[in-house]
């Protein structure tokens, strides 16, 4: 890749990390519960604020890294933790989460300061050949 410029956006969400919760409505139909939707909407709002403060090109491939600092050792699924961040970033930080070419997440314990630290890196235009 020639002259690949990597842009980085860092966001900290100062709330207890939350995962998508699936609620069974019956007959195989699933929907997201109100608390998960409210958390995703809040993430979207914070993403929009961060995006306005930085140069942003939604047509670039993106790398997403999250560190989830939780106030409890209670078990929670990593996939659902990162999925709520991916879905909240759709049409705000990236066009679609299919644009994410790399995702990484880590869970840590911090009872006094639960939060989510999110790093998004943008590289070459999405779909471009190297």
N, C-alpha and C positions, 0 to 999 in steps of 0.2 A: 504494500500500500504506500503510495507516495503522499508525503506531506499530510498525514492523517492528524487532524486537530481534534483532541479530546476535550469536550466541555464537561464540566462537573457541576452538579447542583446538589447541595446538602440541605436536608430538612430535618428538624427535630420536632417530634410531636410529643408534648409534655403530658401525656395521658397514659393510663394503663393500656398496653396493647390488647387488642381484641381480635378474635378470629371470626371468619364467617361461620354462622351457626345455621345449620339446615334444619328446618322444621317440617315434619311430615304432615301434610294436609289430608292425606288419604288417597287411595287408588293410584299410588305411585307418583303423585304430584308433590313437588317440593317448592318451597318459597323461602326467602330470607326473612328472618325475624326483624322486628322494629329496631331493636338495639343495634344489630349489625348494620342495618341500613343507615341509621343515624350516625354511627361511627364512620362509615364509608363516606357519607356526605360531608362530615367534618374534615376528613382527610382530603377530599376533593377541594374544599374551601382553602385549606392550608396549602395544597399544591398550587392552586391558582394564584395565591398571594406570592409564593416563592417564584413561580414562573414569571410573573410580572416584573420581578426584580432582577431577572437574568435573561440573557439571550437564549432563545429557545427555538429549536427547529424540530417539529414533530415528524419530519420525514427522514430522520436519521435513526440508525440502529441504536438501541439503548441497552445499557447494563444496569441492573438493579441490585443493590446490596442493602440489606436491612439488619439492624441489630435490635432485637426486642428485649428491653430490660423490664422484667416482670417483678411484681412485688410479692409473688407467691411461687412456691415450687409445684403447684398444682399442674398436672399433666395437661398439655394442650398440643394440638396437631400443628406441626410446622407448616404443612401445605396450606392450611386454612389461614394461618397468620399472614403468610406472604400473599395469598390470593386476594385478601381484602385490600391490600396495598396496590396490587396489580390492577384490580378492577376499578379502584378509586382514581387511578392515574389515567384511565382511558379517556381520550379526547381532551385531556388536560396536559399531561406530561408526555404522552405518546398517543398516536392515533388509535392504536389497539395493542393490547398486551401481547399479541403475537409478534410484535416488533422487538420484544425483549430477547436478545440473543444470549444473555447470561443473567441468571438470578442466583443470589446467595443469601442465606439467612443464618442468624445465630441467635440463640436465646441465652440471656444472662439474668442473674438475680440482682435486684437493687430495690430493697424494700422501701427505702427513703425517697427514691426518685424514679418511679417507673416511667418509661418513655420508649419511643421508637426513633432510632436514628436511621435516616434513609439517605442513601447516596445514589444518585442517578448519573451515569456517564453516557454521553452521546458521542458517536463516532461517525463513520462514513454514512452517506445516504443509504437508507433502507433499500435493500435489493441491488445495490451497486456491486459490480464485480471488482475484486481487489486486484 
